[in-house]
Amino acid sequence: MPASSGRTMRQSGSGERYEKDFSMSSDNNEPGTPVYPDYHYLLKLTRTKMPYGKYAGRYLVELPESYVVWFSRKGFPRNELGDMLRTVYEIKRNGLEYLFEALKGS
């Protein structure tokens, strides 16, 4: 589990205490801090092809949404490809495909 900021919050009503992780992918762990996309990682996603399966040879960012949703339900591989597919899933799920448009020609 990522390191926590050490902030503890009280759950309303029950009196129980729990730790809330405020870590983010930025230099600052404060809530509301903007998180910027990693250009090099996005570029890698646009250049990586699916190595096997029904869509072998297709770029990960061009996989049909239904295929990455299927992976999310069945379970992503536990390796770098799985991490990349999980990222593509989140990007597609949140309608952020436009992030790849400028990179496709790079």
Z-matrix of the N, CA and C atoms (Angstrom, degrees):
N
C 1 1.461
C 2 1.522 1 108.83
N 3 1.337 2 118.43 1 138.19
C 4 1.453 3 120.81 2 -179.78
C 5 1.517 4 111.59 3 -61.15
N 6 1.299 5 113.96 4 155.65
C 7 1.463 6 119.07 5 178.49
C 8 1.519 7 109.49 6 -62.73
N 9 1.270 8 116.18 7 141.38
C 10 1.448 9 122.19 8 -178.54
C 11 1.524 10 109.75 9 -94.95
N 12 1.309 11 115.55 10 159.98
C 13 1.454 12 119.93 11 177.41
C 14 1.515 13 111.30 12 -76.00
N 15 1.331 14 116.12 13 -8.56
C 16 1.448 15 120.03 14 -179.87
C 17 1.513 16 113.29 15 87.92
N 18 1.292 17 117.78 16 0.43
C 19 1.458 18 120.24 17 178.77
C 20 1.516 19 109.44 18 -77.62
N 21 1.288 20 116.12 19 138.03
C 22 1.458 21 120.99 20 178.23
C 23 1.507 22 107.90 21 -118.35
N 24 1.309 23 116.22 22 138.90
C 25 1.457 24 119.99 23 -179.75
C 26 1.530 25 108.33 24 -119.41
N 27 1.313 26 116.71 25 147.42
C 28 1.456 27 121.10 26 178.25
C 29 1.520 28 108.20 27 -95.44
N 30 1.317 29 115.24 28 129.76
C 31 1.454 30 120.64 29 178.43
C 32 1.523 31 107.84 30 -74.65
N 33 1.315 32 115.68 31 130.90
C 34 1.466 33 118.97 32 -175.03
C 35 1.522 34 112.11 33 -63.99
N 36 1.304 35 115.15 34 134.18
C 37 1.451 36 121.40 35 174.20
C 38 1.518 37 115.22 36 87.34
N 39 1.312 38 119.67 37 -43.80
C 40 1.462 39 120.81 38 -171.80
C 41 1.522 40 112.69 39 -86.95
N 42 1.313 41 117.99 40 -22.12
C 43 1.449 42 120.64 41 -177.59
C 44 1.526 43 112.81 42 79.92
N 45 1.344 44 117.48 43 -5.48
C 46 1.466 45 119.83 44 178.09
C 47 1.520 46 109.62 45 -71.05
N 48 1.310 47 114.03 46 151.14
C 49 1.460 48 118.86 47 177.75
C 50 1.513 49 108.36 48 -111.18
N 51 1.304 50 115.36 49 144.35
C 52 1.453 51 119.48 50 175.78
C 53 1.512 52 109.02 51 -143.65
N 54 1.301 53 115.24 52 157.00
C 55 1.459 54 121.82 53 -179.15
C 56 1.520 55 108.75 54 -93.22
N 57 1.294 56 117.78 55 132.92
C 58 1.465 57 122.98 56 176.53
C 59 1.512 58 107.57 57 -110.55
N 60 1.319 59 116.55 58 127.21
C 61 1.456 60 121.28 59 -179.91
C 62 1.526 61 109.03 60 -86.25
N 63 1.319 62 117.02 61 119.07
C 64 1.450 63 122.14 62 -179.67
C 65 1.525 64 112.13 63 -101.28
N 66 1.341 65 118.11 64 10.03
C 67 1.454 66 119.37 65 -175.77
C 68 1.522 67 110.77 66 -67.28
N 69 1.321 68 115.40 67 148.37
C 70 1.460 69 123.16 68 -179.87
C 71 1.513 70 108.44 69 -140.70
N 72 1.305 71 116.55 70 169.98
C 73 1.456 72 120.99 71 178.22
C 74 1.528 73 109.71 72 -88.48
N 75 1.275 74 116.76 73 58.49
C 76 1.454 75 121.86 74 176.39
C 77 1.520 76 107.42 75 -147.34
N 78 1.300 77 116.58 76 178.37
C 79 1.462 78 120.57 77 -179.36
C 80 1.523 79 112.33 78 -76.61
N 81 1.314 80 116.93 79 -12.16
C 82 1.449 81 121.67 80 -174.41
C 83 1.523 82 108.61 81 -123.43
N 84 1.306 83 117.95 82 129.91
C 85 1.458 84 121.53 83 -178.09
C 86 1.520 85 113.55 84 -92.39
N 87 1.306 86 118.74 85 13.35
C 88 1.458 87 120.84 86 -179.58
C 89 1.521 88 110.44 87 -78.13
N 90 1.329 89 117.95 88 139.74
C 91 1.459 90 120.58 89 176.64
C 92 1.525 91 110.24 90 -57.41
N 93 1.320 92 116.16 91 143.85
C 94 1.459 93 120.72 92 179.20
C 95 1.510 94 113.60 93 87.79
N 96 1.339 95 117.58 94 -4.01
C 97 1.455 96 120.36 95 178.51
C 98 1.525 97 108.76 96 -73.21
N 99 1.339 98 118.40 97 127.85
C 100 1.463 99 119.32 98 -179.31
C 101 1.522 100 111.47 99 -65.11
N 102 1.314 101 115.72 100 143.87
C 103 1.452 102 122.50 101 177.28
C 104 1.520 103 106.54 102 -110.63
N 105 1.319 104 117.09 103 124.40
C 106 1.456 105 121.66 104 -176.85
C 107 1.515 106 110.63 105 -98.87
N 108 1.340 107 117.12 106 140.36
C 109 1.465 108 119.56 107 179.36
C 110 1.519 109 111.49 108 -65.40
N 111 1.308 110 115.65 109 145.46
C 112 1.460 111 122.28 110 177.46
C 113 1.527 112 107.90 111 -83.99
N 114 1.312 113 116.89 112 107.07
C 115 1.462 114 123.05 113 -176.62
C 116 1.524 115 111.39 114 -54.74
N 117 1.318 116 117.16 115 -45.27
C 118 1.466 117 120.82 116 -176.78
C 119 1.532 118 111.78 117 -66.21
N 120 1.312 119 116.94 118 -37.29
C 121 1.463 120 119.88 119 177.99
C 122 1.527 121 110.58 120 -69.42
N 123 1.335 122 117.40 121 -41.90
C 124 1.461 123 120.38 122 177.23
C 125 1.527 124 110.46 123 -62.56
N 126 1.331 125 116.65 124 -38.92
C 127 1.461 126 120.90 125 177.72
C 128 1.533 127 110.18 126 -63.45
N 129 1.319 128 116.60 127 -41.43
C 130 1.462 129 121.06 128 177.66
C 131 1.532 130 110.52 129 -62.37
N 132 1.336 131 117.01 130 -40.82
C 133 1.466 132 120.57 131 177.68
C 134 1.526 133 111.36 132 -61.57
N 135 1.330 134 117.56 133 -38.13
C 136 1.466 135 120.42 134 -178.51
C 137 1.527 136 112.16 135 -72.69
N 138 1.326 137 117.37 136 -21.76
C 139 1.466 138 121.20 137 -176.68
C 140 1.527 139 114.35 138 -101.72
N 141 1.325 140 117.90 139 -6.51
C 142 1.459 141 121.31 140 -177.29
C 143 1.524 142 110.42 141 -91.65
N 144 1.322 143 114.89 142 133.11
C 145 1.461 144 120.67 143 178.68
C 146 1.524 145 110.47 144 -102.35
N 147 1.314 146 114.89 145 151.08
C 148 1.457 147 121.60 146 176.14
C 149 1.526 148 107.89 147 -66.93
N 150 1.342 149 118.33 148 121.89
C 151 1.459 150 120.05 149 -173.59
C 152 1.532 151 115.37 150 -81.72
N 153 1.320 152 118.67 151 -14.55
C 154 1.463 153 120.75 152 -175.97
C 155 1.520 154 110.28 153 -154.54
N 156 1.321 155 114.84 154 174.06
C 157 1.457 156 120.42 155 174.13
C 158 1.514 157 113.34 156 88.23
N 159 1.309 158 113.76 157 -169.99
C 160 1.459 159 122.57 158 -176.39
C 161 1.529 160 112.87 159 -56.44
N 162 1.315 161 116.85 160 -34.29
C 163 1.459 162 121.39 161 -176.26
C 164 1.535 163 112.24 162 -111.21
N 165 1.318 164 117.14 163 30.87
C 166 1.472 165 121.61 164 178.69
C 167 1.525 166 109.29 165 -55.76
N 168 1.322 167 115.35 166 135.43
C 169 1.459 168 120.71 167 179.26
C 170 1.518 169 114.99 168 91.50
N 171 1.318 170 117.74 169 -11.24
C 172 1.468 171 120.70 170 177.59
C 173 1.516 172 109.52 171 -87.21
N 174 1.327 173 115.74 172 147.68
C 175 1.461 174 120.03 173 175.99
C 176 1.531 175 109.09 174 -66.05
N 177 1.309 176 116.02 175 141.62
C 178 1.466 177 120.53 176 -178.22
C 179 1.525 178 111.84 177 -55.31
N 180 1.328 179 116.52 178 -40.53
C 181 1.466 180 119.60 179 -176.86
C 182 1.523 181 112.24 180 -72.07
N 183 1.339 182 117.38 181 -12.10
C 184 1.461 183 121.19 182 179.15
C 185 1.527 184 112.22 183 -103.33
N 186 1.324 185 117.26 184 5.01
C 187 1.463 186 120.30 185 176.77
C 188 1.526 187 108.77 186 -66.25
N 189 1.336 188 117.56 187 142.18
C 190 1.470 189 119.30 188 177.08
C 191 1.533 190 110.85 189 -60.73
N 192 1.301 191 115.34 190 143.94
C 193 1.462 192 119.98 191 -179.86
C 194 1.527 193 110.86 192 -57.75
N 195 1.324 194 116.82 193 -37.08
C 196 1.468 195 120.01 194 -179.32
C 197 1.534 196 111.35 195 -61.71
N 198 1.335 197 117.05 196 -32.01
C 199 1.461 198 121.19 197 179.83
C 200 1.530 199 111.48 198 -71.09
N 201 1.335 200 116.98 199 -43.62
C 202 1.467 201 118.66 200 179.20
C 203 1.531 202 110.98 201 -72.45
N 204 1.330 203 117.33 202 -28.25
C 205 1.471 204 120.37 203 173.91
C 206 1.523 205 108.82 204 -66.81
N 207 1.340 206 117.16 205 -40.82
C 208 1.461 207 121.22 206 177.37
C 209 1.530 208 109.93 207 -59.19
N 210 1.349 209 116.66 208 -44.55
C 211 1.470 210 120.72 209 177.31
C 212 1.522 211 110.46 210 -60.31
N 213 1.329 212 117.45 211 -41.36
C 214 1.465 213 119.95 212 -178.29
C 215 1.525 214 111.01 213 -62.71
N 216 1.326 215 116.52 214 -32.44
C 217 1.465 216 120.05 215 179.40
C 218 1.515 217 112.15 216 -79.72
N 219 1.325 218 117.11 217 -39.23
C 220 1.462 219 122.06 218 -178.80
C 221 1.527 220 112.01 219 -79.76
N 222 1.323 221 115.86 220 -27.58
C 223 1.463 222 121.52 221 -177.29
C 224 1.513 223 111.04 222 113.38
N 225 1.311 224 115.83 223 128.92
C 226 1.451 225 121.16 224 178.28
C 227 1.527 226 109.24 225 -75.19
N 228 1.333 227 116.92 226 150.22
C 229 1.469 228 118.58 227 174.44
C 230 1.529 229 109.93 228 -57.83
N 231 1.312 230 116.29 229 150.67
C 232 1.472 231 120.31 230 -178.84
C 233 1.522 232 109.69 231 -94.83
N 234 1.311 233 114.64 232 66.82
C 235 1.461 234 121.24 233 178.78
C 236 1.534 235 107.89 234 -158.45
N 237 1.323 236 115.85 235 -170.43
C 238 1.465 237 119.37 236 -177.82
C 239 1.527 238 111.49 237 -61.85
N 240 1.335 239 116.95 238 -39.65
C 241 1.467 240 119.91 239 178.00
C 242 1.525 241 110.29 240 -59.67
N 243 1.314 242 117.56 241 -42.53
C 244 1.458 243 121.24 242 177.98
C 245 1.521 244 112.24 243 -61.01
N 246 1.328 245 116.21 244 -40.94
C 247 1.466 246 119.99 245 177.13
C 248 1.525 247 110.98 246 -63.06
N 249 1.334 248 114.86 247 -40.22
C 250 1.465 249 119.41 248 179.99
C 251 1.531 250 110.74 249 -68.36
N 252 1.326 251 117.06 250 -42.21
C 253 1.467 252 120.13 251 177.75
C 254 1.521 253 111.15 252 -63.85
N 255 1.323 254 116.70 253 -37.93
C 256 1.470 255 120.91 254 177.47
C 257 1.532 256 109.88 255 -62.97
N 258 1.314 257 117.14 256 -40.26
C 259 1.467 258 121.34 257 178.33
C 260 1.524 259 110.39 258 -65.19
N 261 1.332 260 116.76 259 -45.19
C 262 1.465 261 120.78 260 177.98
C 263 1.529 262 109.78 261 -60.27
N 264 1.323 263 116.73 262 -41.87
C 265 1.462 264 121.14 263 177.87
C 266 1.528 265 110.76 264 -57.87
N 267 1.330 266 117.08 265 -48.77
C 268 1.466 267 120.58 266 -178.83
C 269 1.523 268 111.36 267 -64.48
N 270 1.313 269 117.07 268 -38.62
C 271 1.467 270 120.88 269 179.06
C 272 1.526 271 109.82 270 -64.62
N 273 1.319 272 116.73 271 -47.27
C 274 1.466 273 120.02 272 179.66
C 275 1.527 274 111.11 273 -66.62
N 276 1.305 275 116.61 274 -41.24
C 277 1.472 276 121.93 275 -179.10
C 278 1.526 277 111.66 276 -60.79
N 279 1.322 278 115.77 277 -32.98
C 280 1.459 279 120.34 278 -177.43
C 281 1.524 280 113.44 279 -100.17
N 282 1.339 281 116.96 280 10.00
C 283 1.465 282 120.86 281 175.93
C 284 1.517 283 114.11 282 67.38
N 285 1.326 284 117.07 283 33.99
C 286 1.465 285 120.85 284 -176.23
C 287 1.529 286 113.57 285 -104.99
N 288 1.330 287 117.17 286 21.68
C 289 1.463 288 120.80 287 -178.20
C 290 1.522 289 112.62 288 -57.12
N 291 1.335 290 116.78 289 -25.81
C 292 1.461 291 120.48 290 179.95
C 293 1.530 292 111.62 291 -57.76
N 294 1.326 293 117.71 292 -21.97
C 295 1.465 294 120.22 293 178.71
C 296 1.527 295 111.64 294 -61.30
N 297 1.318 296 117.47 295 -26.54
C 298 1.457 297 121.56 296 -178.19
C 299 1.517 298 113.86 297 -87.65
N 300 1.304 299 118.32 298 -20.06
C 301 1.468 300 121.78 299 -173.18
C 302 1.528 301 112.67 300 -55.52
N 303 1.310 302 117.11 301 -48.67
C 304 1.467 303 120.23 302 -178.40
C 305 1.518 304 111.87 303 -69.40
N 306 1.331 305 117.57 304 -23.85
C 307 1.463 306 121.46 305 -176.17
C 308 1.515 307 113.43 306 -87.32
N 309 1.317 308 118.06 307 -19.34
C 310 1.464 309 120.19 308 -175.43
C 311 1.512 310 113.05 309 -60.64
N 312 1.301 311 117.88 310 -31.09
C 313 1.468 312 120.66 311 179.11
C 314 1.515 313 113.35 312 -87.85
N 315 1.328 314 118.04 313 -8.26
C 316 1.467 315 121.89 314 -177.03
C 317 1.507 316 112.30 315 -71.57
